[in-house]
């Protein structure tokens, strides 16, 4: 089995990429859940920090899914 240097076999790369994004989203969800359980009940500064971290995580996830969409559909 000899492959040309310029030849690329995509195979299951798209499916693996999609699964990796799903695992990343699940890991973020778990991290947020652990953070909320650790800091509960939220008072004062802890609530602000928690909600900022949740918002930043959601924004990063949404941006990464938008960025990855062309690669996933290819």
N, C-alpha and C positions, 0 to 999 in steps of 0.2 A: 504494500500500500504506500505509494509515493504520492504526496500532495505537492502541487505547485506552491511556490512561496507566496504568490499573490492571491491564491485561491482561499476563500473563507467558507467554512461550513458552519451555518448558523445553528443547525440541529435544534436542540431544545433550549438554546440560550434565552429566548424570549420568555419561556415558561419559568426558567430558573430566576430570571431577573424579576418577574412578577412575584414569585414566591418570596424572594429576598425583600422586596418592598413590603409585602404583607407581614413578614416577620418583623421588619423594622417598625411598622405601625403597631403591631401587637406588643412589642417591647416598650414602645412609648406609652401605650395604654397601661401596661403593668407598672411602669415607673411612676406614672401619675397616680395610679391607685395606691401604690405603696406610700407615696409622698402624702397623699390626702389622709391615709390611715395614720401615718406617723405624726402628722401635725394637727389632727382633729382633737378637740374643737379649735376652730380657727378664730383667733382674736388678734386684732390690731395688725401689726407688721407681717405676721405669718400669713394672714389671709391675702394681703396684697401680693406678697412674694409668690404664693401658691398660684393665684389666678394669673399673674404675669407669666410664670413658667408654663402653665397650661396653654395660655394664648400663644406664646412663642412656639411651643411644641406643635400646636395645631397649625400655625402658619408655616412652619418648616415642612411639616408633613404635606400640607396642601401644595406648597410650591414644588416639593420634590415629586409629587405625583403628576403635577402639570408638566414638569420638565421631563419626566420619564415616559409620558404617554406616547410620544412619537416612537420611542424605542420599543415599547411594549406591543404596539400595533404592527410593527414591521415584521 
